[in-house]
Structure formats: structure tokens, C-alpha cells
Amino acid sequence: MSHGKKECDDHLFLTSNYSSTQLTGFMLTGVPGLEDFHIWISIPFSFMYLLAVIGNGLVIMVVVWDRSLHEPMYLFLAMLALNDVLLCTVTVPQMLFIFWQGPSHFTFSACLTQMFFVHALFLSESAVLLAMAFDRYVAICEPLHYTTLLTSSLISKVGLALVVRSVAVVTPGVLLILRLHFCRTNIIRHTYCENMGIAKLACNSISLNSVYGLTAALLTTGLDFILISISYWLILRTVFLLPSREARTKAFGTCGAHICVILIFYTLAFFSFFTHRFGNRVPRHTLILLANLYLLVPPTMNPIVYGVKTKEIRIRVLGICGQST
């Protein structure tokens, strides 16, 4: 679709809904300013999505089918892999559709549903990373208590708790959107529906939405990041005291890869989160690209770092690939 035609379509869609306070839907237009490059942008995003789905799917399949891997570390890996598949699937297919076909119309309820799952799955991703950090802390720093602390019952409770936390934190954000009145445009210059992107279209004050979103983020993902940092600091301190140089090298290799993934996940997320609220001078297309990358890069990298770096997972995945050939 040409840029001029798209602007015309946007104008028609705007005028038909300009005076309405009860929106029937939103128009998602993609990455603003880069419409002519949507096809080219879609190529790396398609590749990353395919890699994320296949890689995480293999991790899930291996852990589910092999009973010897029904241990805390591998179960957490499977949780992370499942969350990753859901997280990128909620946004990427629709994003690619916009890149290939042009602006896409979403009903109001569909947009809120997508917003709910985007934020809920992001929170659960952070919670799983925290659980995995605790698992590694106990395994390395308190190995004698590992089997007594990390029981099957605890793993089930952790899985339930992360779902409950995500729903409890995100639901008020959705309800705060429902109280808003929309009398301006219903065009969202984004590739998916997210909280502040919708809220900024409202005519009444969104200060409560902004304050709640900021507070919720700091008390959930912010606190998760602090606890993960403490866990890995304690792990590295213990690793330094290991008598064997080989053991230290192996532990550093594993922990270093994990720390890199965690830093990428939280750095992209927090940078996107804060610039979306306070970065008025940051180009709009940069904000949108970052908002997509923080949901897609971790799911792409996690199966590589956590799966390939984990010997048992790697051996079984290679075995599956060998059987298929």
C-alpha cells in the first residue's frame, strides 16, 4: 500500500469516528515513518519468530516427553519456553500482517484482550526468570537443601502463583482503560495494542493509568530484577570460592550466558517502558521498534542460551534431529 493511499485511508477512518466517545475499534498502522520499509523490516522479524517457535517448541517437547527431565531446572525451562511461544505469538503474526497488508482494524474488545495477554505474559516471563535464578542459587549455594526445598509441590505452586500475579496486576490496568472516553482519533501508530498506546488516545485524564502502570512495573518486574541480581551476585560469590578451576570456568560460562539474556530482557523492557512515558524526544519509530524487540528478542535467544547451554537438553534435541534425518 502506498504512503499516500494509507494517509487517505487513515483520514477516512478518523473522520468516521472523530466525534464518537464509544469506539468500536482501533486502527493499527505499524511503525510510523517507516511504512515504506515494512516489507524489509518483516524479514528479520519473521526469521526471529520462526526461530523462537521452533526452538522453544523443541525445548517443551523434550522436557515433556523425557521423564528423566522432570526436575525443577528443566520444568522451569519448559515454563519459560511455553511463555515465550505465547508471548511472541500474541503480537508477531498480527505485526507481520500489518507489514505485508497495511493498517489493520481491531475491535475494542480484541485490542483490550491483546493488551491483557501482552502485559500478563511479560510479567509471567519475569517471574519465571526469577524462579530460575532461585533454582540456580539453591543448586549452587545450598546444594544440600536442593531436593527438600524445590519439590514438585513447590514447582506447581510457583506455576500457579505466576499466573495469579499476572492476572491480578494486569486486570486493574484493563479496567482503568474502560473508564476512559475516546473522542479524538482511534488510530494507534503501533504494531500491537498496549496500555499507554491506547490510553494516550483518551480525552480525559490518564494520570491514574500512568501512575498505576509505573507503580505496577516497579513493584513486579523491577523487584524481580533486583532479586535476580541478588541471586546471581550470591551465585558468583560462591563460584569464586570453588577450589577447582575447571568447575569455576564451567559455572562462569553458564551463569555468564544467563546473565546476558536477563540483562537484554530487562534493559530492552525498561528502556522501552520509560521512554514511552518520558522520552518525548525519542523518535516514534525507535519507540515502536524497541517495543517489538523486547517481546521478540528474549524468546528467540532463550532456547539458544538455556537450551543449547544445558547439556541434557542439547543431547536430546540433537537426538530428535538425528532421528528425523
Salt bridges, closest charged atoms under 4 A:
GLU7 OE2 - HIS3 NE2 3.90
ASP9 OD2 - LYS5 NZ 3.38
ASP10 OD2 - LYS6 NZ 3.87
ASP10 OD2 - ARG189 NH1 3.76
GLU35 OE1 - HIS3 ND1 3.91
GLU35 OE2 - LYS6 NZ 3.49
ASP66 OD2 - ARG316 NE 2.27
ASP135 OD2 - ARG136 NH2 2.90
GLU194 OE2 - HIS276 NE2 2.90
ASP224 OD2 - ARG165 NH2 2.81
